[in-house]
């Protein structure tokens, strides 16, 4: 959808906007990565005043000192927060925000949700339900057959969606039973009609009897056609149901059995980005087959370095 709004994909019809639509996060150039956050602010915001940026980053829980460090040295979470502060101060259009929480920890998500709750004029895509509940007041639902806009947050939309799905499932079962009964009735009526019609040509039947029997056969045929119309209408109504219910395939994970019990062992491991200041030091850890481990830490605590260390 964002690609259509930004004109990056071909489409039919017209998209009319009363304001500029701005992709977020923006594309960061190699030059931008080498610049400081404060320099990015001066680049993107006309008549930039430092105190305004300081106020915004403070709302996002960012130390002002980070604005004076090369952008490439910051964590992904720190970068996204500084970009939010800059682009809301830019105030030149509607931000199309795509998955902003991918690199944020729990605290960072809460800070960003509070920050966005005070802002207006953005469209947000996110898989974080709690984050959506705290940041939006309308939901655009792209369904299998249509697009609908509802007031409220994600939870209110989802509650309405499940209620509608349940009602449609009940109606679907009702129509299935009705169609089954109509099929049986139609088959019986057709069989009776054929039986009556064939008896008309029996030797024992008089001319008068044949006329009466023909009348009965025609009446039964009419009844059969009426049943057919009712059955087709029921099938048509049934086909309208459950169109927007997602069919979830079963998730099957075929894991490979590792031949060693110990997967990773860390012995007195430390990491320093400048040779003096250690992010972590003297870590001793053993991860065995079947263990599940989470690495928890604030944005900027260099969690990714532990993963990079082990991958190497």
C-alpha positions in Angstrom: 0.0 0.0 0.0 2.8 2.4 0.9 4.4 1.8 -2.5 1.1 2.8 -4.2 0.8 5.9 -2.1 4.4 6.9 -2.9 4.0 6.2 -6.6 6.5 3.3 -6.6 4.1 0.8 -8.1 1.7 1.1 -11.1 -2.0 1.2 -10.3 -5.4 2.0 -11.8 -7.5 5.0 -10.8 -6.4 8.1 -8.9 -4.8 8.7 -5.6 -5.4 12.2 -4.3 -3.6 13.6 -1.3 -3.8 17.1 0.1 -0.3 16.9 1.6 3.1 15.4 0.8 3.6 11.7 1.7 7.0 11.0 3.2 8.6 7.5 3.4 9.8 6.6 6.9 12.5 5.5 7.7 14.1 7.5 4.9 16.9 6.3 2.8 20.2 7.1 4.5 23.1 7.9 2.2 26.7 6.9 2.9 27.5 10.6 3.5 24.7 10.8 6.1 26.1 7.8 8.0 29.4 9.6 8.4 27.7 12.8 9.6 26.5 13.5 13.1 22.8 13.4 14.0 22.8 17.2 14.5 24.1 17.6 11.0 21.3 15.5 9.6 18.9 17.8 11.4 20.4 20.9 9.8 20.2 19.1 6.4 16.5 18.2 6.6 14.9 21.0 8.6 14.8 24.6 7.4 15.4 27.2 10.1 16.5 24.5 12.5 16.8 25.4 16.1 18.8 23.2 18.4 16.5 23.5 21.4 13.6 22.0 19.4 15.6 18.9 18.5 16.9 18.6 22.1 13.2 18.7 23.3 12.2 16.0 20.9 15.0 13.6 21.6 14.4 14.0 25.3 10.8 12.9 24.8 12.2 9.8 23.1 14.6 9.0 25.9 17.8 9.8 23.9 20.9 11.4 25.4 21.6 14.7 23.7 25.3 13.7 23.5 24.4 11.1 20.8 23.5 13.9 18.4 27.2 14.8 18.3 28.4 11.3 17.4 28.7 9.9 13.8 25.4 8.4 12.8 27.0 5.1 11.8 28.3 4.5 15.4 24.8 4.5 16.9 22.6 1.5 17.4 19.6 0.9 15.1 17.3 1.9 17.9 19.1 5.1 18.6 19.1 6.0 14.9 15.4 5.5 14.4 14.6 7.7 17.4 16.8 10.5 16.1 15.2 10.2 12.7 11.7 10.5 14.2 12.7 13.7 16.1 14.1 15.2 12.9 11.3 14.3 10.6 8.5 15.4 12.9 10.3 18.7 13.2 10.5 18.8 9.4 6.7 19.1 9.4 6.3 19.0 5.6 3.8 16.2 5.1 2.3 12.9 6.3 4.8 10.3 7.4 4.3 6.7 6.1 5.9 4.8 8.9 7.0 1.3 8.2 7.8 -1.1 11.1 9.5 1.4 13.4 9.9 -1.0 16.3 12.1 -3.6 14.6 15.2 -2.5 16.4 13.7 -1.2 19.7 13.7 -2.9 23.0 10.6 -3.0 25.3 11.4 0.3 26.9 12.2 1.9 23.6 8.8 0.8 22.2 7.0 2.2 25.1 8.9 5.6 24.8 8.2 5.7 21.0 4.5 4.8 21.5 4.1 7.7 24.0 5.9 10.0 21.6 3.7 9.1 18.6 0.6 9.4 20.8 1.3 13.1 21.0 1.8 13.5 17.2 -0.7 13.8 14.4 -0.6 13.1 10.7 1.0 9.7 10.0 0.1 6.3 8.7 1.7 3.4 10.5 2.5 -0.3 9.6 3.4 -2.5 12.5 3.1 -6.2 13.6 3.3 -5.1 17.2 -0.4 -5.2 18.4 0.3 -3.5 21.7 2.3 -0.7 20.0 -0.6 -0.2 17.6 -3.1 0.0 20.5 -1.1 2.8 22.0 -0.5 4.9 18.8 -3.4 4.8 16.4 -7.1 5.8 16.4 -8.1 4.4 13.0 -7.4 1.0 11.3 -7.2 0.5 7.6 -7.9 -3.2 7.0 -6.8 -4.6 3.6 -9.1 -7.7 3.3 -9.3 -10.4 0.7 -12.3 -8.8 -1.0 -12.3 -5.1 0.1 -10.6 -2.4 2.1 -12.3 -1.0 5.2 -11.6 1.9 7.6 -12.7 1.6 11.2 -12.5 4.0 14.2 -10.5 2.7 17.1 -7.2 0.9 17.8 -6.1 -2.6 16.8 -7.9 -4.4 19.7 -11.3 -2.9 18.9 -10.9 -3.7 15.2 -9.8 -7.3 16.0 -12.8 -7.8 18.4 -15.1 -6.7 15.6 -13.3 -8.9 13.1 -13.6 -12.0 15.3 -17.3 -11.3 16.1 -18.1 -10.9 12.4 -16.1 -14.1 11.6 -18.1 -16.1 14.3 -21.4 -14.8 13.0 -20.5 -15.7 9.4 -19.4 -19.2 10.5 -22.7 -19.8 12.2 -24.6 -18.6 9.2 -22.3 -20.7 6.9 -23.2 -23.9 8.9 -26.9 -23.0 8.7 -26.8 -22.6 4.9 -24.8 -25.8 4.5 -27.5 -27.7 6.3 -30.2 -26.0 4.3 -28.4 -26.8 1.0 -28.1 -30.4 2.0 -31.8 -30.6 2.8 -32.7 -28.9 -0.5 -30.6 -31.3 -2.5 -32.4 -34.3 -0.9 -35.8 -32.7 -1.5 -34.9 -31.9 -5.1 -33.7 -35.5 -5.8 -36.9 -36.9 -4.2 -39.1 -34.6 -6.2 -37.3 -35.4 -9.5 -37.6 -39.1 -8.8 -41.3 -38.9 -8.0 -41.9 -36.8 -11.1 -40.0 -39.3 -13.3 -42.0 -42.2 -11.7 -45.4 -40.4 -12.3 -44.4 -39.5 -15.8 -43.4 -43.0 -16.7 -46.7 -44.4 -15.3 -48.6 -42.3 -17.7 -47.7 -44.6 -20.5 -48.8 -47.8 -18.8 -51.3 -49.9 -20.7 -53.9 -49.9 -17.8 -54.2 -46.1 -17.8 -57.1 -44.4 -19.7 -56.8 -41.2 -21.6 -58.3 -39.3 -18.7 -55.9 -40.9 -16.3 -53.0 -39.9 -18.5 -54.1 -36.2 -18.4 -54.3 -36.3 -14.7 -50.9 -38.0 -14.3 -49.3 -35.5 -16.7 -50.7 -32.7 -14.6 -49.2 -34.2 -11.5 -45.8 -34.7 -13.2 -45.8 -31.0 -14.4 -46.6 -29.9 -10.8 -43.8 -31.9 -9.4 -41.4 -30.6 -12.0 -42.4 -27.0 -11.1 -41.8 -27.9 -7.4 -38.4 -29.3 -8.4 -37.4 -26.1 -10.2 -38.5 -24.0 -7.2 -36.3 -26.1 -5.0 -33.4 -25.6 -7.4 -33.8 -21.8 -7.3 -33.9 -21.9 -3.5 -30.8 -24.1 -3.5 -28.9 -21.8 -5.9 -29.8 -18.7 -3.8 -28.6 -20.5 -0.6 -25.3 -21.4 -2.4 -24.9 -17.8 -3.6 -25.5 -16.5 0.0 -23.0 -19.1 1.3 -20.3 -18.0 -1.2 -20.5 -14.4 0.2 -19.5 -15.6 3.6 -16.0 -16.1 5.1 -14.4 -14.4 2.1 -12.2 -12.3 4.4 -11.3 -15.1 6.8 -7.6 -15.9 6.5 -6.8 -19.6 6.1 -3.8 -20.4 8.2 -1.6 -23.2 7.0 -0.1 -25.5 9.6 3.4 -24.5 10.7 5.8 -27.5 10.4 9.4 -27.1 11.5 11.7 -29.9 10.4 14.7 -29.4 12.8 18.1 -31.0 12.2 19.5 -33.0 15.1 22.9 -31.6 16.1 25.5 -34.2 16.7 27.1 -32.3 19.6 25.4 -31.5 22.9 27.3 -28.2 23.4 26.4 -25.7 20.7 28.3 -22.6 22.0 30.8 -22.1 24.8 32.1 -18.6 25.9 35.1 -18.5 28.1 36.2 -15.2 29.7 34.8 -13.3 26.6 35.0 -9.5 26.5 34.4 -6.8 23.9 35.6 -3.2 23.7 35.0 -0.8 20.8 38.1 1.3 21.5 40.4 -1.1 23.5 39.7 0.6 26.8 35.9 0.8 27.4 34.4 -2.6 27.7 30.8 -3.2 26.7 31.0 -6.7 28.3 33.8 -8.6 30.0 34.7 -12.0 31.5 31.5 -13.7 30.2 31.4 -17.5 30.8 28.5 -19.2 29.1 27.6 -22.6 27.7 24.6 -23.1 25.4 23.5 -26.7 25.0 21.3 -28.4 22.4 17.7 -27.5 23.0 18.4 -24.4 25.1 16.6 -21.2 24.2 18.4 -17.9 25.1 17.3 -14.3 25.0 19.9 -11.5 24.9 18.3 -8.5 26.8 19.7 -5.0 27.0 18.9 -1.4 26.3 19.2 0.1 22.9 22.8 1.0 22.3 24.2 -1.7 24.7 25.7 -3.5 21.7 23.7 -6.7 22.0 24.3 -7.4 18.3 28.1 -7.6 19.0 27.6 -10.8 21.0 25.8 -12.4 18.0 28.5 -11.1 15.6 31.2 -12.5 17.9 29.6 -16.0 18.0 28.9 -16.0 14.2 32.6 -15.4 13.5 
